[in-house]
Amino acid sequence: MLRYLLLTLLFSVTLLNAGKLTIEADRFTADEKKGLTVFIGHVMAKMESDEINASKIMVYTDRQHNPEKIIATGDVSFFIETETGDTYAGRAQKAILKPMEKAYHFFTDVHLTQLNQYKEINGDEVYVNTLKGTALAKGADKKPVIMVFDIADKNETR
């Protein structure tokens, strides 16, 4: 509890026509010349309805200080919504977000559930583009991608 009270920082950046990216963490460091800001400890990032939680988030910015790439590592959990209204929740060990493309790339022990379609994807690499409503998954070394569909009884309503 004390570490939450010691240092909670709030970092907001306005994105071009994409709303706000708000990041909350125990601490952060920034290097303006490199265009890199690193957030460490209980990190929560929100952009519109999307949310990513992780142990560490690195934000890479362009010369105008707009986020180009966000890398989240360490017990990553997430909730994302596509432009077509699909909603996903899940976890992974690493996530890469490209905010302007609204594209997410998840790595290592990925568990993703498409909430509104009753689908579950387990794999080692999963890519979701929320603008296009597309997804791609790959398995690990000798492990296949597993996708589970929940097939409703024809008399059941959802």
N, C-alpha and C positions, 0 to 999 in steps of 0.2 A: 504494500500500500504506500509505503514511504517513497519508493522510486517514482510512483505516479505523481506524487506531490512535489518532489524535488525539482524536476524540470520537464514541463510539458510545453512544447513549442508548437505554434500554429504557423503554417506556411501556406500562403495562397498565391496562385499564379493565374492570371486570366489567359485563357486559350482563345485563339482566333475562332470566333463563331462556335465555340464548343462548350461554353459555360466556364465554370471554375474548377480547377484542380485544388483540393484542399488536403494538406498532409499534416498529420499530428503525430508527434513522436516524443520520446524522452529527451533526445538531443539531436543536433544536426551540425554538420560542418559544410562550408561552401568554398569553392574555388571558382571565382568569376572568370578568370582567364581560361580555365579548362572547360567552363560551362558545366560544372558538376556540383550537385548538392547531394549529400549523403545523410539520410535519416536513420537513426539507430534506436532500437528499443521500443517495443509495443507500437509499431508504426501502423497507422491507418490512413489510407489514401481514398478520397472520394472524388468522383467526377460524374456529375449528373446523378443517375441512379446507380452507377457502378461503384463498387467498393472493393479494395484489396487491403488485407491485413498481412503483416510480415514482421520478421525480426529486423530486417534492413531493407531500405528502399533507396536506390540511387536514381537521381533525375538528371538527365543530360539535356542541356538546352542549346538553342541556336544563338546567333549573335544578338537577336532581339529578346533573348531570355525566355523564349517560348519552349516548353518541353517537347523534345523530339522523340526521346526514348526513356522509358522508366523500367528499371530492373528491380524486382522484388525477390528476396531470398530468405530462406529460413521459415519453415512452417507457414507457407503462404495459404491463406484462405481467401475466397473471393465470391462476389455476387455481381453478375453482369447482365445487361439487358440489350438485346439487339434492336436495330431500327425497325425490324419486322415484329417486335413484341415478344420474341422468345426470351425466356429468363433462364440463367444458368447459375448454379452454386457449386462450389467444390473446394478442392485443396490440391496442392502440389508443393514441391520443394523450391521451385523457381518459376517466375513469370516475367515475361517481357511484354510491355505494353507500348504501342506506338499510338499516342493520343490522336494525332491528326487523321490517322487511318482507322481509328477505333478497332485495332487489331490486337489480339491477345495470343501469346504463345506460352504454353505451360510445359514444364519439364519435370521429370523424375517423380514416379509414383503419383501420377495424376488421377484424380477421381473427380469426375464432372457429372453433374445431374442436370438435365434439361427439365426444369420444373414444370413448365406448361405442356410438355409433350410426353411426360412420363418415360423418358429415356435416360439411361445411365451409361457413361463411357469411362472405362478404366484403361490406362495405357501409360506409356513412358513419355510421350510427346503429343500434345493436343494443341491445335491452332483453331481459333475462332475469330472470324471477322464480323463484327457486329453491324457494320454498314451493309454488307452484302448478305448477311445471314448464312454464311458458310462455315463449315468445320472440317477438320482433317485430323486423324489420329494415327499414331504409330505405336507398335508394341516395343518392348524391351528385348534384349538379346534373344532368348528362346521363349519369350512370353508373347502371346498374341494380344491384340487389342480385344477387349471384351465390351460388347454393347448389349445392353439389356432393354428390351421393349416390354412395357406393361400392356398386355392385350386385354381390353375390357370385355366382359361378358356382354353380349348383344342386348341383354335386358338391363344392364347397369347403366346409369347415367353419370356423366362427369360434368 
